[in-house]
């Protein structure tokens, strides 16, 4: 059953731990190869090697939150960074490179001391699935010395249908109700949370950081692939991804 409404942080976290544990193999069989060998910020295929949002990473300590199997951390490791890959799903972490340090953790509570890392980042991980964005970002800022960087579905994408060929607006950009899936026992199995650009900026500021940059990648001419509801046709008209670079105070 699909509905729009609200859920508690505990319900959302529990639902996504179950969902990713149960679907890890399927997700990685479909997308694992496409994600390997780079740090991709979104379905457009734009990478950290293209944008250099982190600057020089060699020798820096970096935490990835919502890492899945840690493909992004693997690329950073190959560039000389000291990485820890963290995710709520043990099954996703098990699929990661054994050369990486992998830690099972909820994005709200990271088992690290204050200012342990130069950079904390997430590519489509954790934040879209958790209700309280300021609380999550406050925790990420706590363990970080320099930058918090994250990419999410661009808010305008939420106004569109899931059909990648459909270019019509179907929902209000300002409708912040949570997308919720439930099973036959009415248990929450999956959630995603819509926030406007202004909401994300507010969450960053509320977490005690400042906005250094917002990147809205254009769809590259070389990428003819469709990924879920993202496609070249849509990418020519509006961004599918928003990347936020926040400076820790």
C-alpha positions in Angstrom: 0.0 0.0 0.0 1.3 3.5 -0.9 0.2 6.7 0.9 1.4 10.2 1.7 1.7 11.2 5.3 4.3 11.3 8.1 6.4 8.7 10.0 8.6 8.8 13.0 12.4 8.7 12.7 12.5 5.3 14.4 10.0 3.8 12.0 11.8 5.2 9.0 15.2 3.9 10.1 13.8 0.4 10.9 12.0 0.3 7.6 15.1 1.1 5.6 17.4 -1.3 7.5 15.0 -4.1 6.6 14.4 -2.8 3.0 18.1 -2.5 2.1 19.0 -5.8 3.8 16.3 -7.6 1.8 17.1 -5.8 -1.5 20.9 -5.5 -1.4 21.6 -8.3 -3.9 18.9 -7.1 -6.3 20.1 -3.5 -6.2 23.7 -4.3 -6.6 23.0 -6.7 -9.5 21.2 -3.9 -11.3 23.4 -0.9 -10.4 26.6 -2.2 -8.9 28.6 -2.2 -12.1 27.4 1.3 -13.1 28.5 2.6 -9.7 31.9 0.9 -9.6 35.1 2.8 -10.2 34.0 6.4 -9.4 32.3 8.6 -6.9 29.0 9.4 -8.8 26.9 12.2 -7.3 23.7 11.2 -9.1 22.0 9.4 -12.0 23.5 11.9 -14.5 26.8 10.2 -14.1 28.6 13.3 -13.0 31.5 12.4 -10.7 33.7 13.8 -8.0 36.6 13.6 -10.5 34.5 16.0 -12.7 33.4 18.5 -10.0 36.3 18.3 -7.4 33.9 19.4 -4.6 36.2 17.8 -2.0 39.4 19.3 -3.4 42.6 17.3 -2.9 41.6 14.1 -1.1 44.9 12.3 -0.7 45.8 12.0 3.0 42.4 13.3 4.2 40.1 11.4 6.5 36.7 10.9 5.0 33.4 9.3 6.2 30.7 8.1 3.8 27.2 7.8 5.3 24.6 5.7 3.6 27.4 4.1 1.6 25.7 1.0 0.4 28.5 -1.3 -0.7 30.9 1.6 -0.6 31.7 2.2 -4.3 32.3 5.9 -3.6 34.6 5.2 -0.7 36.5 2.7 -2.9 37.2 5.4 -5.4 38.4 7.8 -2.7 40.6 5.1 -1.2 42.2 4.7 -4.7 42.9 8.4 -4.6 44.8 8.2 -1.4 42.1 9.2 1.1 41.6 7.4 4.5 37.9 6.3 4.3 35.3 4.8 6.5 32.2 3.4 4.8 29.0 3.4 7.0 25.5 2.2 6.3 22.5 1.1 8.2 22.3 -2.1 6.2 24.7 -4.9 7.1 24.0 -6.8 3.9 25.1 -3.8 1.8 28.2 -3.4 3.9 29.1 -7.1 3.5 29.1 -6.6 -0.3 31.8 -3.9 0.0 35.5 -4.1 -0.6 37.3 -5.8 2.3 40.1 -3.2 2.0 37.7 -0.6 3.4 36.8 0.0 7.0 33.0 -0.7 7.1 30.8 0.4 10.1 27.1 -0.3 10.5 25.5 2.9 11.8 22.3 4.9 11.7 22.8 8.3 10.2 21.3 9.9 13.3 24.0 8.4 15.6 27.5 8.0 14.4 29.9 6.0 16.6 32.8 8.5 16.2 34.3 11.2 18.3 33.8 14.9 17.6 35.7 16.2 14.6 37.0 12.8 13.6 36.9 13.5 9.8 38.0 16.2 7.4 34.9 15.5 5.2 31.6 13.6 5.7 29.6 12.9 2.6 26.7 11.0 1.2 25.6 10.4 -2.4 21.9 9.7 -2.4 22.4 8.0 1.0 20.5 8.3 4.3 19.1 11.8 4.0 16.3 11.1 1.5 15.0 8.4 3.7 15.0 10.0 7.2 12.4 12.5 8.5 14.5 14.9 10.6 17.1 16.4 8.2 18.5 19.0 10.6 19.1 16.3 13.3 21.0 14.1 10.8 23.1 17.0 9.5 23.8 18.2 13.0 25.3 14.7 13.8 27.3 14.7 10.6 28.7 18.2 11.4 29.6 17.0 14.9 32.1 14.4 13.6 33.5 16.7 10.8 36.2 19.3 10.8 35.8 20.9 7.3 33.1 19.9 4.8 29.8 18.0 4.8 28.7 17.2 1.2 25.6 15.4 0.1 23.5 14.8 -3.0 19.8 14.1 -3.1 16.9 14.0 -5.6 16.5 17.5 -6.9 13.3 18.9 -5.3 11.7 19.7 -8.6 11.9 16.0 -9.5 9.2 15.4 -6.8 6.7 17.4 -8.8 7.0 14.9 -11.7 5.6 11.4 -12.2 7.9 8.4 -11.9 7.6 7.8 -15.7 10.9 9.1 -17.2 9.2 9.9 -20.5 6.5 12.1 -18.8 7.5 15.8 -18.6 4.3 17.1 -17.0 4.0 18.5 -13.5 1.8 16.2 -11.4 2.3 17.4 -7.8 2.9 20.7 -6.1 6.6 21.5 -5.4 5.5 22.6 -2.0 3.8 19.3 -1.0 6.1 18.0 1.7 4.1 14.9 2.6 6.2 11.8 3.0 6.0 9.0 0.4 5.2 5.8 2.4 4.9 2.2 1.5 3.3 -0.3 3.9 3.0 -4.1 3.8 -0.2 -6.2 4.4 0.3 -5.8 8.2 0.3 -2.0 7.9 4.0 -1.9 8.8 6.1 0.8 7.2 8.5 -0.8 4.6 9.9 2.3 2.8 9.8 6.1 3.0 11.2 9.0 1.1 11.0 12.6 2.2 10.6 15.7 0.0 12.2 19.0 0.9 12.5 22.2 -1.2 15.8 23.9 -1.9 15.0 26.3 0.8 14.3 23.5 3.3 17.7 22.0 2.6 19.4 25.3 3.1 17.5 25.8 6.3 18.5 22.3 7.5 22.1 23.0 6.9 22.0 26.3 8.8 20.0 24.8 11.6 22.7 22.1 11.9 25.2 24.9 12.6 26.9 25.0 9.1 27.0 27.4 6.3 26.2 26.8 2.6 29.4 26.9 0.5 27.9 25.8 -2.8 24.8 24.2 -4.4 25.4 22.3 -7.6 22.6 21.3 -10.0 24.3 19.0 -12.6 23.2 19.2 -16.3 22.7 15.8 -18.0 25.9 15.1 -20.0 25.5 14.6 -23.7 27.4 11.4 -23.5 24.9 9.8 -21.1 22.0 8.2 -23.0 21.0 5.8 -20.2 17.8 6.0 -18.2 18.0 5.3 -14.4 14.6 4.9 -12.8 12.7 8.1 -13.3 15.8 10.0 -14.5 16.4 10.2 -18.2 18.2 12.3 -20.9 14.8 13.8 -22.0 14.1 15.1 -18.5 17.8 16.0 -17.9 17.7 18.4 -20.9 15.0 20.5 -19.2 15.6 20.4 -15.4 18.1 18.9 -12.9 17.5 15.6 -11.3 20.1 16.0 -8.6 21.0 18.7 -6.1 24.4 18.6 -4.4 25.0 20.7 -1.3 28.4 21.6 0.0 28.3 22.8 3.6 31.1 24.3 5.6 31.4 23.3 9.3 31.8 26.4 11.5 
